[in-house]
């Protein structure tokens, strides 16, 4: 399976942009393993300031806590690559950047860092949506993505944006 190309990611991001602009909605990101690549894909599009509010690259656990409000106990209990952490990252991005939607990702891109329970290619995704009264609805999903570090990161960007469209 070949990783998505730059053109594939651009086309997908353009679709996300059209959908968000059609509803007057905004997006924020909270990224770990992608290092801001989702935000880059968004801001590569001219006019993205109409729908993209910003992103937080929180690679270290301390940054996840300080910038996104991920509880230290959650990180200690579950690890950075986990459902509770990406859920908290998505909620933190939604609240702190005051967006209608957020995407959060945390994974093991490789080539090292994998464990038997979380091998290289394991990525957790979260998509949050602001509801009435400011409450958030969060959906999460874990995937085992193929390939080397570059491929895992490309697939993560693709899956994160496609997942937003699905929701």
C-alpha positions, 0 to 999 in steps of 0.5 A: 500500500503506497502512502498518500502523495502530497497531491492526495493530501492537498486534494483531501485538505481542499475538500475539508476546507470547502466543507468547513467554509460551507458551514462557517465552521473552524478547525484546530489541531493537536498533534504529536507524531505528525509534528504539525503536518496536519496544520501545514496541510491546512495552511498550505491552502490560500485563505485557510485563515477563514477556517483554520484557527491554529494547531498545537504541536505537543510532542513531549508529555509536558507539552501535552499537559501545559498546552492542552491540559492533558492530565499528568495522571492520564499520561502516567496511567495510559501513556502518550499513545492512548485513547484517553490522551488523544481524547484530552488533546482534542478537547484541549485544542477545541477549548483553548483555540475556541474552534468548532472542530478539532483533530488530535493524533498521537502515535509511534511513527518509528523507526524505534519506540515501539513496544509489544503493546504499541508497535511502530505504526500504532496511531490514536486519532480523536475528532472533537466537535463543539456542541450546544452550550460548549459541550464536546462530542469526541470520537476516537479510533486507533490504527496500525499504519504501514511503512516507515516513519515518513509513510506512517506520518503521511497516512496519519495526516490522511486518516485524520483529515478523512476522519474529520470528513466522515464525522 
